[in-house]
Amino acid sequence: MKGLSTSEVAKECDVNVETIRYYERRNLIPEVPRTESGYRVFSTDIVDRIKFIKRAQQLDFSLTEIKKLIGITENDSSFTAQEIQQFAENKLAEIESKISGLKNVQSILHDLLERCSGKGSICECPIIQSLSVDGNKQP
């Protein structure tokens, strides 16, 4: 049986061997044939699939979303390009919302750092005060 071993796939895809097993358990990659001694034998299609998963993760898609994308690519006749576009637009809106939230956190931290002299008692520190139970009144 010709193919790639788990460690060869891991090296090719720059992932951990356990990641490959995890993807298999999550049905992100199909079960692959095994040798008589029980070793998995992977095709280059599986390597391409794992690279697809990694690229999608870099775009902040969750494994659940990636599984849906894989389903779309395997059953392309039942989905339209417009549906794929909507899927990507939804992800972009989610990312923009996260960015907005992070900018708000950044602004609060900048304000707290400007108010903090780094001297004196910790109980008078505006950063600690803002984190206390009554701290919500501070910023």
Secondary structure, DSSP 8 states (H G I E B T S, - for coil): --SB-HHHHHHHHT--HHHHHHHHHTTSS----B-TTS-B-B-HHHHHHHHHHHHHHHTT--HHHHHHHHHHHHTGGGS-HHHHHHHHHHHHHHHHHHHHHHHHHHHHHHHHHHH--S-S-GGG-HHHHHHSGGGGG--
